[in-house]
Amino acid sequence: MTRPRRYFPLAFAALCLAASLGGVAVSSAQDRLVFKDGHVQEGEVTGMSGPAVLMTVATASGAPGQISFNLGLLSRVDAAPPPAYSGGIATYGAGDWDKALAALKPLADQFRGLPTPWAQQAAALLGDIYIEKNDLARAEAAYNDYRKLYPSVGGNSARFNLGQARLAFARNNLGQAKQQLEPILALALKSPADAARADASTYGQAFYLRGQISEKEGNAQAAFENYLRTVTLFYQDGSATARAQKSADALRSAHKDLVAP
């Protein structure tokens, strides 16, 4: 198989040679930037600088160097998440908000706007973590930042609307929270399998939140049903699933007449 050729647009060649990383080896597990003209650049994606992807590459001398490529030139970025990402996701799932924030915020800052699923997820989770820490001002800023950084996925997505619903619930505006959740839940119930494949974590959080709203309104049966939808259908978010199970168990103990959906 022909090896993809290394591609250095002339506009960025000077940056490549000027910025050496002083002995830091390029990863053998190469990331890939795929350009709109079909060329491929391999190296290690190390961050973002404004609208440009930063990549460590091997130079002609064999020493590593850094080069930047404007996102407008690229059709795709294939980059593995840094090791800290999996740790951040694990601590988020365990409900350790301080450790999750300590792991994910530096990544969200370093890879701010990188069009990869893991960078998008890190940015989106910041708002959720701030909600759990009851820092609503930072949560709102983080959700808005996510929408700005990823307009194609965050502009009017289930993920962004869920964040707005969580903010409304935290501010005790149940009507607004329900309004934000309605289209998310309707889509999930219409085709649970498709929703699970698309973003099971978001839908699990959404049904858990809807259960919280119903419980606050005094509707134990509706709350119980929504908690169980998180537990049985959209269980990929470990934190939401654990809390939904705990809430469902508490309701079942308090209301013996509850019926599972």
C-alpha positions in Angstrom: 0.0 0.0 0.0 1.3 3.4 -0.9 2.3 5.4 2.2 0.4 8.8 2.4 2.8 11.6 1.4 3.7 14.2 4.0 2.3 17.5 3.1 3.7 20.9 4.1 1.8 23.9 2.6 4.4 26.6 1.8 2.5 29.1 3.9 3.4 27.1 7.0 6.8 25.7 6.1 8.7 28.4 8.1 6.7 27.6 11.2 7.7 24.0 11.0 11.4 24.7 10.9 11.4 27.6 13.4 9.7 25.9 16.3 11.7 22.9 17.6 10.5 20.9 20.6 13.9 20.1 21.8 14.3 16.4 21.9 10.6 15.4 22.3 10.1 12.4 20.0 7.2 12.3 17.7 4.7 9.5 18.7 5.0 6.3 16.7 1.2 6.2 16.8 0.7 8.9 14.2 -2.2 11.3 14.1 -3.5 12.4 10.7 -4.6 15.6 9.1 -6.6 15.1 5.9 -6.6 18.1 3.7 -9.4 19.1 1.4 -7.2 18.5 -1.6 -6.6 14.9 -0.6 -3.1 15.2 0.9 -2.4 13.7 4.3 0.0 15.0 7.0 1.0 12.6 9.8 2.5 13.5 13.2 1.2 14.2 16.7 -1.5 16.7 17.2 -0.5 18.7 20.3 -3.1 21.4 20.6 -4.8 24.4 19.0 -3.8 28.0 18.4 -6.8 30.0 17.5 -8.2 28.4 14.3 -5.0 26.4 13.6 -4.1 22.8 14.6 -0.6 22.4 16.1 1.2 19.2 15.1 4.6 17.8 16.0 6.3 16.3 12.9 9.6 14.9 11.9 11.7 17.4 9.9 14.2 16.7 7.2 17.0 16.6 9.8 15.2 14.0 11.8 14.5 16.3 14.7 10.9 17.0 15.7 9.4 20.3 14.9 6.1 22.0 15.2 3.8 23.2 12.4 0.4 24.7 12.3 -2.4 24.2 9.8 -5.5 26.3 9.6 -8.7 24.3 10.1 -10.1 25.8 6.9 -7.6 23.7 4.9 -8.7 20.4 6.5 -11.5 18.0 5.8 -10.8 15.7 8.7 -8.6 15.4 11.8 -7.8 11.9 13.1 -6.2 12.3 16.5 -6.1 9.9 19.5 -7.1 11.4 22.8 -4.3 12.1 25.3 -4.0 9.6 28.2 -5.5 12.1 30.7 -8.8 12.0 28.8 -9.8 8.5 29.8 -8.9 9.3 33.4 -11.1 12.4 33.3 -14.0 10.4 31.8 -13.6 7.8 34.5 -13.7 10.3 37.4 -16.6 12.0 35.8 -18.5 8.8 35.7 -17.6 8.1 39.3 -19.0 11.6 40.3 -15.7 12.9 41.4 -16.3 16.4 40.0 -13.1 18.0 41.3 -10.8 15.4 39.8 -12.8 15.3 36.5 -12.5 19.1 36.2 -8.8 18.9 36.9 -8.3 16.3 34.2 -10.7 17.6 31.5 -10.4 21.4 31.7 -6.7 21.5 30.7 -7.5 19.2 27.7 -10.5 21.4 26.7 -8.3 24.5 26.8 -5.3 22.9 25.0 -7.4 21.4 22.2 -10.0 24.1 22.1 -12.0 23.8 18.9 -10.3 20.6 17.7 -12.9 18.8 15.6 -12.6 15.4 17.2 -15.3 13.6 19.3 -13.1 13.5 22.4 -12.2 17.2 22.3 -15.9 18.0 21.8 -16.8 15.8 24.7 -14.3 17.4 27.0 -15.7 20.8 26.1 -19.3 19.7 26.6 -18.6 18.0 30.0 -17.2 21.2 31.5 -20.7 22.7 31.7 -22.0 19.5 33.4 -19.2 19.5 35.9 -19.8 23.1 36.9 -23.5 22.3 37.3 -22.7 19.5 39.7 -20.4 22.0 41.6 -23.3 24.5 41.7 -21.2 27.0 39.8 -24.0 28.1 37.4 -22.2 31.1 36.0 -19.3 29.0 34.8 -21.6 26.3 33.6 -23.6 28.7 31.4 -20.3 30.1 30.0 -19.0 26.6 29.3 -22.2 25.6 27.4 -22.1 28.8 25.4 -18.5 28.2 24.6 -19.2 24.7 23.4 -21.9 26.0 21.1 -19.4 28.6 19.7 -16.5 26.2 19.3 -18.6 23.4 17.6 -21.5 25.2 15.8 -22.2 22.2 13.6 -22.8 19.9 16.6 -23.5 22.4 19.4 -25.6 25.1 17.8 -28.9 23.4 18.4 -27.9 19.9 19.5 -29.4 17.7 22.1 -26.2 18.1 24.0 -26.5 21.9 24.2 -30.2 21.9 24.9 -29.7 19.4 27.7 -27.2 21.9 29.2 -29.8 24.6 29.0 -32.3 22.3 30.7 -29.9 21.5 33.5 -29.3 25.2 34.1 -33.1 25.9 34.2 -33.6 23.1 36.6 -30.8 24.3 38.9 -32.5 27.7 38.9 -35.8 26.0 39.8 -37.4 27.0 36.4 -39.1 23.7 35.8 -41.2 24.9 32.9 -38.2 26.0 30.9 -36.3 22.8 31.8 -39.2 20.7 30.5 -39.5 22.8 27.3 -35.8 22.3 26.6 -36.1 18.5 27.2 -39.2 17.7 25.3 -37.7 17.4 21.8 -34.7 15.4 23.2 -37.0 12.9 24.9 -39.4 12.7 22.0 -36.6 11.8 19.6 -35.2 9.2 22.0 -38.6 7.5 22.5 -39.3 7.5 18.8 -36.2 5.4 18.1 -34.3 4.3 21.2 -31.8 2.2 19.3 -30.9 5.1 16.9 -30.7 7.5 19.8 -28.4 5.2 21.8 -26.1 4.8 18.8 -26.0 8.6 18.3 -25.4 9.8 21.8 -26.6 7.5 24.6 -24.9 9.5 27.3 -26.8 12.6 26.5 -30.2 10.8 26.4 -29.4 9.0 29.6 -28.8 12.3 31.3 -31.9 13.8 29.8 -34.2 11.0 31.2 -32.6 11.3 34.6 -33.2 15.0 34.6 -36.8 14.5 33.5 -37.2 12.1 36.4 -35.9 14.7 38.8 -38.4 17.2 37.4 -41.3 14.8 37.8 -40.3 13.9 41.3 -40.1 17.6 42.2 -43.6 18.1 40.8 -44.8 15.2 43.0 -45.4 12.7 40.1 -43.7 9.6 41.5 -44.8 7.3 38.7 -43.5 9.5 35.9 -40.2 10.0 37.8 -39.8 6.3 38.3 -40.4 5.6 34.6 -37.8 8.1 33.5 -35.2 7.0 35.9 -35.6 3.4 34.6 -35.2 4.6 31.0 -31.8 5.9 32.0 -31.0 2.6 33.8 -32.2 0.2 31.1 -32.0 2.1 27.7 -29.4 4.9 28.0 -27.0 3.7 30.6 -23.7 4.8 29.1 -23.2 7.7 31.4 -22.1 5.9 34.6 -22.8 8.8 36.9 -26.3 9.4 35.6 -27.1 5.7 35.6 -25.9 5.2 39.2 -28.0 8.2 40.4 -31.0 7.2 38.4 -30.9 3.7 39.9 -30.5 5.1 43.4 -33.5 7.5 42.8 -35.6 4.7 41.4 -34.9 2.4 44.3 -35.8 5.2 46.8 -39.1 5.8 45.0 -39.9 2.1 44.9 -39.4 1.9 48.6 -41.6 4.9 49.3 -44.3 4.0 46.8 -45.1 0.3 46.6 -47.7 0.8 43.8 -45.2 2.0 41.2 -45.3 0.2 37.9 -42.2 -0.2 35.6 -42.7 1.0 32.0 
